[in-house]
Amino acid sequence: MIEALQIIREWGPWGLLLLVFIFVVTNPEKAERVGGWFLGLFSWSSKGIRHRSIKLKLQGQVSSFARSIDTEVKGSMPYNMTLNFIKEIDRAELDPNKKTVIVCIKDRGSGDRNLTHAMIAFCPLGVVPQARPYLDIAMNEGISITATRKFLNYLKHYSALQYLYNEVVPVRARETPGLDDFCRVFDVLDENGLFTRVVLQEIRDFGARIETRYPEESHAAEATKFVNYVYQVATRPEGEEMLDIGYLGRYIATAFVLIGTREAMLHRGPTLYLNHIRRLRDAGFEKAYLAARGAPKNEAEPSLSIKMAERVSYLAERAKLAKRGRDSRYYATTRDRITRLHALIEMNIIPST
């Protein structure tokens, strides 16, 4: 801020123009939102200005959200959005050169409706686009609805959320059998912090592996079975052993290593978990997520389970069992309705020679 004032003081109007130029180049999404707000002051004067105001604001909002998710999971939402108003049915197309999804929607005369339908039209090409041809129709719709819900929550746009729940989802659920089930599953996974960090990441990689293949029913079945496995992990009772050590499909070979009870950690230490990673490697798994739950929010006590997850990840890498990947720390609400700190450490398993 001080440096900016010095530039304006020394360069005068040219300094101000330079700062504006730097802001637009480095923050295009925010610049669009500011431009949309400014034009909104004059939206009463003509329909063209109103559309331009809405266009800039929605483009900025969707693109900012996409960038935030893509920063968390690279490649999950890789595109910005360009919005156009049309009189026909909603549609979208991809401009790969500009890395932009061109969304065309009808003007529904309401900010809530335009915002919701713009995001829903954006999602099939904007969220894990490489995997979409290989997924079940209901799963595709469920991803789009969940991403739209997250987007509206991101904006704290609660009236648009009501429109989504009360008018959009019921219509789409009638048209797409199984959509309700996927929405409920993804809602639980999102509450547990696993929708973006695990599901979107693994579905992204799944799509990248088979993007040259012709879509088959087996592809959709594999993605669905994997999501069901992650749901079982998220909803397991505290301390209960999982019957499946992971999901081992043709293209997805991923497991969770759950850091367990205090007694197990104290008596067996990291050996228990390192042996489990060896078991996964020998069975042909390619990736594991070390998952640990910590103390409730606002409590400063150290977390034995999270420290154990960190130790296991470093020991596994030292033993050349797996290579550490993304390490996520986030708060999520557990089955006991307590918001706790969670650790999720991605481990890429090294095949045995």
TORKOL-4160 file (C-alpha; in steps of 0.2 Angstrom, whole numbers, padded with zeros to 4 digits, m for minus):
353
<pt num="1" X="0000" Y="0000" Z="0000"/>
<pt num="2" X="0014" Y="0012" Z="0005"/>
<pt num="3" X="0024" Y="0008" Z="m0011"/>
<pt num="4" X="0008" Y="0011" Z="m0022"/>
<pt num="5" X="0006" Y="0028" Z="m0014"/>
<pt num="6" X="0024" Y="0032" Z="m0017"/>
<pt num="7" X="0022" Y="0028" Z="m0036"/>
<pt num="8" X="0006" Y="0039" Z="m0037"/>
<pt num="9" X="0015" Y="0053" Z="m0028"/>
<pt num="10" X="0030" Y="0052" Z="m0040"/>
<pt num="11" X="0022" Y="0048" Z="m0056"/>
<pt num="12" X="0005" Y="0056" Z="m0054"/>
<pt num="13" X="m0009" Y="0050" Z="m0066"/>
<pt num="14" X="0003" Y="0039" Z="m0075"/>
<pt num="15" X="0007" Y="0030" Z="m0059"/>
<pt num="16" X="m0011" Y="0027" Z="m0056"/>
<pt num="17" X="m0013" Y="0020" Z="m0073"/>
<pt num="18" X="0002" Y="0009" Z="m0071"/>
<pt num="19" X="m0006" Y="0002" Z="m0055"/>
<pt num="20" X="m0022" Y="m0001" Z="m0063"/>
<pt num="21" X="m0014" Y="m0010" Z="m0077"/>
<pt num="22" X="m0004" Y="m0021" Z="m0065"/>
<pt num="23" X="m0020" Y="m0025" Z="m0055"/>
<pt num="24" X="m0029" Y="m0030" Z="m0071"/>
<pt num="25" X="m0015" Y="m0041" Z="m0078"/>
<pt num="26" X="m0012" Y="m0050" Z="m0061"/>
<pt num="27" X="m0030" Y="m0051" Z="m0055"/>
<pt num="28" X="m0041" Y="m0053" Z="m0071"/>
<pt num="29" X="m0055" Y="m0061" Z="m0061"/>
<pt num="30" X="m0056" Y="m0047" Z="m0048"/>
<pt num="31" X="m0054" Y="m0034" Z="m0061"/>
<pt num="32" X="m0070" Y="m0041" Z="m0070"/>
<pt num="33" X="m0079" Y="m0041" Z="m0054"/>
<pt num="34" X="m0075" Y="m0023" Z="m0050"/>
<pt num="35" X="m0079" Y="m0019" Z="m0068"/>
<pt num="36" X="m0096" Y="m0027" Z="m0067"/>
<pt num="37" X="m0100" Y="m0018" Z="m0051"/>
<pt num="38" X="m0095" Y="m0001" Z="m0059"/>
<pt num="39" X="m0106" Y="m0004" Z="m0074"/>
<pt num="40" X="m0120" Y="m0010" Z="m0062"/>
<pt num="41" X="m0122" Y="0008" Z="m0056"/>
<pt num="42" X="m0128" Y="0012" Z="m0074"/>
<pt num="43" X="m0137" Y="m0004" Z="m0078"/>
<pt num="44" X="m0154" Y="0006" Z="m0077"/>
<pt num="45" X="m0149" Y="0015" Z="m0093"/>
<pt num="46" X="m0149" Y="0001" Z="m0105"/>
<pt num="47" X="m0151" Y="m0017" Z="m0107"/>
<pt num="48" X="m0134" Y="m0018" Z="m0116"/>
<pt num="49" X="m0125" Y="m0010" Z="m0101"/>
<pt num="50" X="m0135" Y="m0022" Z="m0089"/>
<pt num="51" X="m0130" Y="m0037" Z="m0098"/>
<pt num="52" X="m0112" Y="m0031" Z="m0099"/>
<pt num="53" X="m0112" Y="m0028" Z="m0080"/>
<pt num="54" X="m0119" Y="m0045" Z="m0076"/>
<pt num="55" X="m0107" Y="m0053" Z="m0088"/>
<pt num="56" X="m0091" Y="m0046" Z="m0080"/>
<pt num="57" X="m0097" Y="m0049" Z="m0063"/>
<pt num="58" X="m0102" Y="m0068" Z="m0066"/>
<pt num="59" X="m0086" Y="m0071" Z="m0076"/>
<pt num="60" X="m0076" Y="m0064" Z="m0062"/>
<pt num="61" X="m0085" Y="m0074" Z="m0049"/>
<pt num="62" X="m0084" Y="m0091" Z="m0058"/>
<pt num="63" X="m0066" Y="m0089" Z="m0063"/>
<pt num="64" X="m0061" Y="m0084" Z="m0046"/>
<pt num="65" X="m0069" Y="m0099" Z="m0038"/>
<pt num="66" X="m0061" Y="m0110" Z="m0052"/>
<pt num="67" X="m0044" Y="m0104" Z="m0048"/>
<pt num="68" X="m0046" Y="m0107" Z="m0030"/>
<pt num="69" X="m0051" Y="m0125" Z="m0032"/>
<pt num="70" X="m0038" Y="m0128" Z="m0046"/>
<pt num="71" X="m0025" Y="m0121" Z="m0034"/>
<pt num="72" X="m0030" Y="m0134" Z="m0021"/>
<pt num="73" X="m0031" Y="m0148" Z="m0034"/>
<pt num="74" X="m0021" Y="m0144" Z="m0050"/>
<pt num="75" X="m0031" Y="m0148" Z="m0066"/>
<pt num="76" X="m0048" Y="m0151" Z="m0057"/>
<pt num="77" X="m0055" Y="m0134" Z="m0063"/>
<pt num="78" X="m0042" Y="m0127" Z="m0076"/>
<pt num="79" X="m0053" Y="m0115" Z="m0086"/>
<pt num="80" X="m0060" Y="m0097" Z="m0084"/>
<pt num="81" X="m0077" Y="m0093" Z="m0090"/>
<pt num="82" X="m0084" Y="m0081" Z="m0103"/>
<pt num="83" X="m0102" Y="m0077" Z="m0103"/>
<pt num="84" X="m0114" Y="m0073" Z="m0117"/>
<pt num="85" X="m0133" Y="m0070" Z="m0116"/>
<pt num="86" X="m0144" Y="m0079" Z="m0129"/>
<pt num="87" X="m0162" Y="m0083" Z="m0133"/>
<pt num="88" X="m0160" Y="m0101" Z="m0136"/>
<pt num="89" X="m0156" Y="m0115" Z="m0123"/>
<pt num="90" X="m0141" Y="m0114" Z="m0112"/>
<pt num="91" X="m0125" Y="m0122" Z="m0118"/>
<pt num="92" X="m0107" Y="m0121" Z="m0117"/>
<pt num="93" X="m0091" Y="m0124" Z="m0127"/>
<pt num="94" X="m0073" Y="m0125" Z="m0124"/>
<pt num="95" X="m0060" Y="m0113" Z="m0132"/>
<pt num="96" X="m0044" Y="m0123" Z="m0128"/>
<pt num="97" X="m0032" Y="m0110" Z="m0135"/>
<pt num="98" X="m0039" Y="m0097" Z="m0123"/>
<pt num="99" X="m0041" Y="m0110" Z="m0109"/>
<pt num="100" X="m0059" Y="m0103" Z="m0107"/>
<pt num="101" X="m0076" Y="m0111" Z="m0106"/>
<pt num="102" X="m0089" Y="m0100" Z="m0117"/>
<pt num="103" X="m0105" Y="m0101" Z="m0108"/>
<pt num="104" X="m0121" Y="m0096" Z="m0116"/>
<pt num="105" X="m0137" Y="m0094" Z="m0106"/>
<pt num="106" X="m0154" Y="m0086" Z="m0107"/>
<pt num="107" X="m0156" Y="m0070" Z="m0096"/>
<pt num="108" X="m0168" Y="m0076" Z="m0083"/>
<pt num="109" X="m0170" Y="m0058" Z="m0076"/>
<pt num="110" X="m0164" Y="m0063" Z="m0059"/>
<pt num="111" X="m0147" Y="m0063" Z="m0052"/>
<pt num="112" X="m0150" Y="m0079" Z="m0042"/>
<pt num="113" X="m0155" Y="m0088" Z="m0058"/>
<pt num="114" X="m0142" Y="m0081" Z="m0069"/>
<pt num="115" X="m0128" Y="m0085" Z="m0057"/>
<pt num="116" X="m0135" Y="m0103" Z="m0054"/>
<pt num="117" X="m0138" Y="m0107" Z="m0072"/>
<pt num="118" X="m0121" Y="m0100" Z="m0078"/>
<pt num="119" X="m0112" Y="m0111" Z="m0066"/>
<pt num="120" X="m0122" Y="m0126" Z="m0070"/>
<pt num="121" X="m0118" Y="m0124" Z="m0088"/>
<pt num="122" X="m0100" Y="m0121" Z="m0085"/>
<pt num="123" X="m0097" Y="m0137" Z="m0074"/>
<pt num="124" X="m0098" Y="m0151" Z="m0087"/>
<pt num="125" X="m0083" Y="m0143" Z="m0097"/>
<pt num="126" X="m0075" Y="m0133" Z="m0082"/>
<pt num="127" X="m0074" Y="m0147" Z="m0068"/>
<pt num="128" X="m0063" Y="m0162" Z="m0072"/>
<pt num="129" X="m0067" Y="m0160" Z="m0090"/>
<pt num="130" X="m0056" Y="m0174" Z="m0096"/>
<pt num="131" X="m0065" Y="m0187" Z="m0086"/>
<pt num="132" X="m0083" Y="m0182" Z="m0091"/>
<pt num="133" X="m0086" Y="m0194" Z="m0106"/>
<pt num="134" X="m0081" Y="m0209" Z="m0095"/>
<pt num="135" X="m0093" Y="m0206" Z="m0081"/>
<pt num="136" X="m0111" Y="m0211" Z="m0077"/>
<pt num="137" X="m0124" Y="m0198" Z="m0082"/>
<pt num="138" X="m0130" Y="m0196" Z="m0064"/>
<pt num="139" X="m0112" Y="m0195" Z="m0057"/>
<pt num="140" X="m0109" Y="m0181" Z="m0070"/>
<pt num="141" X="m0124" Y="m0172" Z="m0064"/>
<pt num="142" X="m0120" Y="m0175" Z="m0046"/>
<pt num="143" X="m0102" Y="m0167" Z="m0049"/>
<pt num="144" X="m0110" Y="m0152" Z="m0057"/>
<pt num="145" X="m0123" Y="m0149" Z="m0044"/>
<pt num="146" X="m0110" Y="m0151" Z="m0030"/>
<pt num="147" X="m0098" Y="m0139" Z="m0038"/>
<pt num="148" X="m0112" Y="m0127" Z="m0040"/>
<pt num="149" X="m0117" Y="m0129" Z="m0022"/>
<pt num="150" X="m0099" Y="m0126" Z="m0017"/>
<pt num="151" X="m0098" Y="m0111" Z="m0028"/>
<pt num="152" X="m0114" Y="m0103" Z="m0021"/>
<pt num="153" X="m0108" Y="m0106" Z="m0003"/>
<pt num="154" X="m0091" Y="m0099" Z="m0008"/>
<pt num="155" X="m0100" Y="m0083" Z="m0012"/>
<pt num="156" X="m0112" Y="m0084" Z="0003"/>
<pt num="157" X="m0126" Y="m0082" Z="m0010"/>
<pt num="158" X="m0139" Y="m0091" Z="0000"/>
<pt num="159" X="m0154" Y="m0085" Z="m0010"/>
<pt num="160" X="m0146" Y="m0093" Z="m0025"/>
<pt num="161" X="m0144" Y="m0109" Z="m0015"/>
<pt num="162" X="m0162" Y="m0109" Z="m0011"/>
<pt num="163" X="m0166" Y="m0108" Z="m0029"/>
<pt num="164" X="m0154" Y="m0122" Z="m0033"/>
<pt num="165" X="m0162" Y="m0133" Z="m0020"/>
<pt num="166" X="m0180" Y="m0129" Z="m0023"/>
<pt num="167" X="m0181" Y="m0127" Z="m0041"/>
<pt num="168" X="m0166" Y="m0134" Z="m0051"/>
<pt num="169" X="m0161" Y="m0150" Z="m0042"/>
<pt num="170" X="m0179" Y="m0157" Z="m0041"/>
<pt num="171" X="m0181" Y="m0155" Z="m0060"/>
<pt num="172" X="m0165" Y="m0163" Z="m0064"/>
<pt num="173" X="m0167" Y="m0177" Z="m0051"/>
<pt num="174" X="m0184" Y="m0182" Z="m0060"/>
<pt num="175" X="m0174" Y="m0182" Z="m0077"/>
<pt num="176" X="m0159" Y="m0191" Z="m0071"/>
<pt num="177" X="m0162" Y="m0207" Z="m0060"/>
<pt num="178" X="m0149" Y="m0209" Z="m0047"/>
<pt num="179" X="m0144" Y="m0190" Z="m0046"/>
<pt num="180" X="m0151" Y="m0189" Z="m0028"/>
<pt num="181" X="m0140" Y="m0203" Z="m0022"/>
<pt num="182" X="m0124" Y="m0195" Z="m0030"/>
<pt num="183" X="m0128" Y="m0178" Z="m0023"/>
<pt num="184" X="m0130" Y="m0185" Z="m0005"/>
<pt num="185" X="m0114" Y="m0195" Z="m0007"/>
<pt num="186" X="m0104" Y="m0180" Z="m0013"/>
<pt num="187" X="m0112" Y="m0170" Z="0001"/>
<pt num="188" X="m0105" Y="m0181" Z="0014"/>
<pt num="189" X="m0088" Y="m0182" Z="0005"/>
<pt num="190" X="m0087" Y="m0163" Z="0004"/>
<pt num="191" X="m0092" Y="m0161" Z="0022"/>
<pt num="192" X="m0077" Y="m0173" Z="0026"/>
<pt num="193" X="m0065" Y="m0163" Z="0015"/>
<pt num="194" X="m0064" Y="m0177" Z="0002"/>
<pt num="195" X="m0074" Y="m0171" Z="m0013"/>
<pt num="196" X="m0060" Y="m0160" Z="m0020"/>
<pt num="197" X="m0045" Y="m0167" Z="m0012"/>
<pt num="198" X="m0048" Y="m0185" Z="m0016"/>
<pt num="199" X="m0063" Y="m0188" Z="m0028"/>
<pt num="200" X="m0060" Y="m0174" Z="m0040"/>
<pt num="201" X="m0041" Y="m0178" Z="m0040"/>
<pt num="202" X="m0043" Y="m0196" Z="m0043"/>
<pt num="203" X="m0057" Y="m0194" Z="m0056"/>
<pt num="204" X="m0045" Y="m0181" Z="m0065"/>
<pt num="205" X="m0031" Y="m0194" Z="m0065"/>
<pt num="206" X="m0043" Y="m0207" Z="m0071"/>
<pt num="207" X="m0049" Y="m0197" Z="m0086"/>
<pt num="208" X="m0031" Y="m0192" Z="m0090"/>
<pt num="209" X="m0027" Y="m0211" Z="m0091"/>
<pt num="210" X="m0040" Y="m0216" Z="m0103"/>
<pt num="211" X="m0043" Y="m0199" Z="m0113"/>
<pt num="212" X="m0039" Y="m0208" Z="m0129"/>
<pt num="213" X="m0051" Y="m0223" Z="m0126"/>
<pt num="214" X="m0069" Y="m0225" Z="m0132"/>
<pt num="215" X="m0081" Y="m0223" Z="m0117"/>
<pt num="216" X="m0087" Y="m0239" Z="m0111"/>
<pt num="217" X="m0099" Y="m0244" Z="m0097"/>
<pt num="218" X="m0085" Y="m0252" Z="m0087"/>
<pt num="219" X="m0076" Y="m0235" Z="m0086"/>
<pt num="220" X="m0092" Y="m0227" Z="m0078"/>
<pt num="221" X="m0094" Y="m0242" Z="m0067"/>
<pt num="222" X="m0076" Y="m0241" Z="m0061"/>
<pt num="223" X="m0077" Y="m0222" Z="m0056"/>
<pt num="224" X="m0094" Y="m0226" Z="m0047"/>
<pt num="225" X="m0086" Y="m0240" Z="m0037"/>
<pt num="226" X="m0072" Y="m0229" Z="m0032"/>
<pt num="227" X="m0083" Y="m0216" Z="m0026"/>
<pt num="228" X="m0093" Y="m0228" Z="m0016"/>
<pt num="229" X="m0077" Y="m0234" Z="m0008"/>
<pt num="230" X="m0072" Y="m0216" Z="m0003"/>
<pt num="231" X="m0090" Y="m0215" Z="0005"/>
<pt num="232" X="m0087" Y="m0230" Z="0015"/>
<pt num="233" X="m0071" Y="m0223" Z="0022"/>
<pt num="234" X="m0080" Y="m0206" Z="0026"/>
<pt num="235" X="m0095" Y="m0215" Z="0035"/>
<pt num="236" X="m0086" Y="m0229" Z="0044"/>
<pt num="237" X="m0089" Y="m0229" Z="0063"/>
<pt num="238" X="m0074" Y="m0222" Z="0074"/>
<pt num="239" X="m0061" Y="m0236" Z="0076"/>
<pt num="240" X="m0070" Y="m0249" Z="0065"/>
<pt num="241" X="m0059" Y="m0258" Z="0053"/>
<pt num="242" X="m0062" Y="m0257" Z="0034"/>
<pt num="243" X="m0066" Y="m0273" Z="0025"/>
<pt num="244" X="m0058" Y="m0267" Z="0009"/>
<pt num="245" X="m0040" Y="m0262" Z="0010"/>
<pt num="246" X="m0043" Y="m0250" Z="m0004"/>
<pt num="247" X="m0050" Y="m0249" Z="m0022"/>
<pt num="248" X="m0041" Y="m0259" Z="m0035"/>
<pt num="249" X="m0048" Y="m0256" Z="m0052"/>
<pt num="250" X="m0041" Y="m0256" Z="m0069"/>
<pt num="251" X="m0037" Y="m0238" Z="m0069"/>
<pt num="252" X="m0039" Y="m0232" Z="m0051"/>
<pt num="253" X="m0029" Y="m0241" Z="m0038"/>
<pt num="254" X="m0030" Y="m0230" Z="m0023"/>
<pt num="255" X="m0032" Y="m0234" Z="m0004"/>
<pt num="256" X="m0033" Y="m0225" Z="0013"/>
<pt num="257" X="m0021" Y="m0228" Z="0027"/>
<pt num="258" X="m0031" Y="m0223" Z="0042"/>
<pt num="259" X="m0021" Y="m0218" Z="0057"/>
<pt num="260" X="m0031" Y="m0228" Z="0071"/>
<pt num="261" X="m0033" Y="m0228" Z="0089"/>
<pt num="262" X="m0021" Y="m0221" Z="0102"/>
<pt num="263" X="m0018" Y="m0239" Z="0109"/>
<pt num="264" X="m0013" Y="m0245" Z="0091"/>
<pt num="265" X="m0001" Y="m0230" Z="0089"/>
<pt num="266" X="0007" Y="m0232" Z="0106"/>
<pt num="267" X="0009" Y="m0251" Z="0105"/>
<pt num="268" X="0014" Y="m0253" Z="0087"/>
<pt num="269" X="0020" Y="m0236" Z="0082"/>
<pt num="270" X="0024" Y="m0232" Z="0064"/>
<pt num="271" X="0028" Y="m0251" Z="0060"/>
<pt num="272" X="0009" Y="m0255" Z="0059"/>
<pt num="273" X="0006" Y="m0242" Z="0045"/>
<pt num="274" X="0022" Y="m0245" Z="0036"/>
<pt num="275" X="0018" Y="m0264" Z="0035"/>
<pt num="276" X="0001" Y="m0259" Z="0028"/>
<pt num="277" X="0009" Y="m0248" Z="0014"/>
<pt num="278" X="0020" Y="m0263" Z="0010"/>
<pt num="279" X="0004" Y="m0274" Z="0008"/>
<pt num="280" X="m0004" Y="m0261" Z="m0003"/>
<pt num="281" X="0012" Y="m0261" Z="m0014"/>
<pt num="282" X="0013" Y="m0279" Z="m0015"/>
<pt num="283" X="m0006" Y="m0280" Z="m0020"/>
<pt num="284" X="m0003" Y="m0268" Z="m0035"/>
<pt num="285" X="m0010" Y="m0251" Z="m0027"/>
<pt num="286" X="m0002" Y="m0235" Z="m0034"/>
<pt num="287" X="m0008" Y="m0222" Z="m0022"/>
<pt num="288" X="m0012" Y="m0221" Z="m0003"/>
<pt num="289" X="m0019" Y="m0207" Z="0007"/>
<pt num="290" X="m0013" Y="m0206" Z="0025"/>
<pt num="291" X="m0028" Y="m0199" Z="0034"/>
<pt num="292" X="m0028" Y="m0193" Z="0052"/>
<pt num="293" X="m0040" Y="m0183" Z="0063"/>
<pt num="294" X="m0034" Y="m0171" Z="0076"/>
<pt num="295" X="m0040" Y="m0160" Z="0090"/>
<pt num="296" X="m0056" Y="m0151" Z="0090"/>
<pt num="297" X="m0056" Y="m0133" Z="0082"/>
<pt num="298" X="m0049" Y="m0120" Z="0094"/>
<pt num="299" X="m0040" Y="m0132" Z="0105"/>
<pt num="300" X="m0021" Y="m0131" Z="0105"/>
<pt num="301" X="m0017" Y="m0148" Z="0111"/>
<pt num="302" X="m0005" Y="m0158" Z="0100"/>
<pt num="303" X="m0012" Y="m0172" Z="0089"/>
<pt num="304" X="m0004" Y="m0189" Z="0091"/>
<pt num="305" X="m0013" Y="m0195" Z="0076"/>
<pt num="306" X="m0007" Y="m0181" Z="0064"/>
<pt num="307" X="0011" Y="m0182" Z="0071"/>
<pt num="308" X="0010" Y="m0201" Z="0067"/>
<pt num="309" X="0004" Y="m0198" Z="0049"/>
<pt num="310" X="0018" Y="m0186" Z="0046"/>
<pt num="311" X="0031" Y="m0198" Z="0054"/>
<pt num="312" X="0024" Y="m0213" Z="0043"/>
<pt num="313" X="0025" Y="m0202" Z="0027"/>
<pt num="314" X="0043" Y="m0198" Z="0030"/>
<pt num="315" X="0048" Y="m0216" Z="0035"/>
<pt num="316" X="0039" Y="m0223" Z="0020"/>
<pt num="317" X="0049" Y="m0211" Z="0009"/>
<pt num="318" X="0065" Y="m0215" Z="0017"/>
<pt num="319" X="0062" Y="m0234" Z="0015"/>
<pt num="320" X="0057" Y="m0231" Z="m0004"/>
<pt num="321" X="0040" Y="m0237" Z="m0001"/>
<pt num="322" X="0031" Y="m0222" Z="m0007"/>
<pt num="323" X="0035" Y="m0204" Z="m0012"/>
<pt num="324" X="0026" Y="m0190" Z="m0003"/>
<pt num="325" X="0014" Y="m0179" Z="m0012"/>
<pt num="326" X="0002" Y="m0166" Z="m0007"/>
<pt num="327" X="0000" Y="m0163" Z="0012"/>
<pt num="328" X="m0017" Y="m0155" Z="0016"/>
<pt num="329" X="m0023" Y="m0148" Z="0033"/>
<pt num="330" X="m0041" Y="m0143" Z="0034"/>
<pt num="331" X="m0056" Y="m0143" Z="0047"/>
<pt num="332" X="m0070" Y="m0155" Z="0044"/>
<pt num="333" X="m0085" Y="m0161" Z="0054"/>
<pt num="334" X="m0084" Y="m0179" Z="0060"/>
<pt num="335" X="m0098" Y="m0191" Z="0064"/>
<pt num="336" X="m0099" Y="m0185" Z="0082"/>
<pt num="337" X="m0103" Y="m0167" Z="0075"/>
<pt num="338" X="m0087" Y="m0160" Z="0081"/>
<pt num="339" X="m0076" Y="m0150" Z="0069"/>
<pt num="340" X="m0058" Y="m0156" Z="0070"/>
<pt num="341" X="m0042" Y="m0153" Z="0061"/>
<pt num="342" X="m0038" Y="m0166" Z="0048"/>
<pt num="343" X="m0022" Y="m0171" Z="0039"/>
<pt num="344" X="m0022" Y="m0180" Z="0022"/>
<pt num="345" X="m0005" Y="m0184" Z="0015"/>
<pt num="346" X="m0004" Y="m0191" Z="m0002"/>
<pt num="347" X="0008" Y="m0205" Z="m0005"/>
<pt num="348" X="0013" Y="m0212" Z="m0022"/>
<pt num="349" X="0018" Y="m0230" Z="m0020"/>
<pt num="350" X="0034" Y="m0235" Z="m0028"/>
<pt num="351" X="0032" Y="m0252" Z="m0036"/>
<pt num="352" X="0044" Y="m0266" Z="m0029"/>
<pt num="353" X="0058" Y="m0271" Z="m0041"/>
